[in-house]
């Protein structure tokens, strides 16, 4: 089954304790992206990656890091989490438009609480 | 920059009522437009899309028409069901030299009562 898998689904952590949210896709998609969802703000893009070793900032990158060492994986790293990073996070992947088969697939989400 | 504006929610309807959720956008180029749906506790699912002006996207009884002249992509359904209760997001996608950017609206919570 084609899917984007995020782990964990739920996480409660303390301020300053480094954490990683994993994201993996099995569709051989080139493009992957992270979003955070907050009430009244919709989804905002954190980082995206066009392909292996190619990443770029989205709209709200502060406090986050990403890496793309393999095509299928795109982990989101919070080096020193703070309470304002409490949110619902989604990973998404897509093929390129020039393939004619593009479309975004989203993971099920990771609900992060930083206390 | 690009932006998407959705009608404010929440929206509460009775079963079999007509639904409209307004969506307007601002974009520099010629974006593709989407509606995504998020059921409670789940991720986003693509509901429908339109890639150029005057295209109509449709799925599961929902429809939306890409109106370039009014920069709108309103979501409609003739007869809603309780199972349609969810949050609906309008989004636009533009391909840039550095990749694609999917910009979302704020989301509209729909509750359908029996």
Interface residues (C-beta under 8 A of the other chain):
Chain A: X4 X31 X33 X35 X40 X41 X42 X43 X44 X45 X48 X50 X56 X58 X90 X92 X94 X97 X102 X103 X104 X106 X107 X108 X109
Chain B: X4 X34 X36 X42 X43 X44 X45 X46 X49 X89 X93 X95 X98 X99 X100 X101 X102 X103 X104 X105 X106 X107
